Amino acid sequence: MDIPGIDTSVAHPARRYNYWLGGKDNFAADRASGDQLEAMFPKVRLGALANRALLRRATRFLAAEAGVRQFLDIGTGLPTADNTHEVAQTVDPASRVVYVDNDPLVMVHARALLTSTPQGRTAYLEADLTSPESILAHPALRDTLDLSQPVGLMLIAVLHFVHGRGAAAPIVSRLVEALPAGSYVVATHATDDFGTPEQQALYQRILEEGKSDVWTRGRDEFAAIFEGLELVDPGVVPASEWRPEPGATIPARSDINVWTAVARKP
């Protein structure tokens, strides 16, 4: 597949995540990057799977319990099972979802595979989280979502690609500012909080060497992203501990290394 804008020699987070989830929409560079990180941190694939399962549970919560019928999913990733609109439209077929990603390959697959029910609608924007104004001003967003009604803002495993201490919070704040009261934010974020001092030092070294593009954040910095919002019980917890399915086995926190929270805009 020849798609303008895609450099198959450079790993991309969406395609590496697809590889960890067992997908086939990835290239050699993505698999090499994934294998390299997994060799140093053998549980990273478990974290990816827990993160994906959280997306399903949180979307179902917003649609079934909070009554949300519109979703803005930024950092969509490559389509796999139980995408946001599929989960939401199972609750209400009229649900609407706007997907946003900065990888042209994601957008090609999204347009082909993320098809809405006749009653609902999906739209796809090629844009970057670090340019929230370009997302908010996009005609497809305005044509698909009614920003006078509550929206579920989904930031699943994307904020950790915004590097720099304190750099993610202003972006989330700008997005939330554009949404009405009653909207929700769902976010997950990689962390090294649960690693040993040796693992934390190793991760910082590979980040500085450019072998990883994930900027981990601790609990306090992640929680600060939700300042001014009302956290939904159980608050800030690892992905596998946010309203798990009955009878689910909860892995060790050091096996997941992903913080999660859901919050409501009052």
Number of C-alpha atoms within 10 A of each C-alpha: 5 7 10 8 9 13 11 14 10 13 20 21 21 23 24 25 23 22 23 21 16 12 14 11 18 20 17 13 17 24 19 15 19 22 18 14 18 14 11 13 15 12 15 22 21 17 23 22 17 21 25 22 16 24 23 17 15 24 25 21 18 23 21 16 10 16 16 23 24 28 28 24 22 26 25 26 27 26 20 15 9 15 18 25 29 21 22 28 21 15 19 19 18 18 25 26 29 24 26 24 23 18 21 16 22 23 23 14 14 23 15 10 12 22 14 18 17 8 11 19 20 22 20 22 22 19 21 16 22 16 10 18 15 14 21 16 10 13 11 15 21 13 10 19 22 14 15 11 14 22 27 28 24 24 21 22 26 22 27 21 19 18 14 11 11 14 15 22 18 13 19 20 15 13 17 21 11 13 20 16 15 16 24 27 28 22 28 26 26 28 22 22 17 16 16 11 11 8 14 15 13 14 22 15 13 14 15 11 10 10 13 19 17 20 19 26 23 15 19 9 15 25 18 13 21 23 13 12 17 15 18 15 12 12 15 22 19 27 29 28 20 20 15 14 12 6 6 10 10 15 14 11 18 17 19 25 26 29 27 27 24 26 23 20 20 11
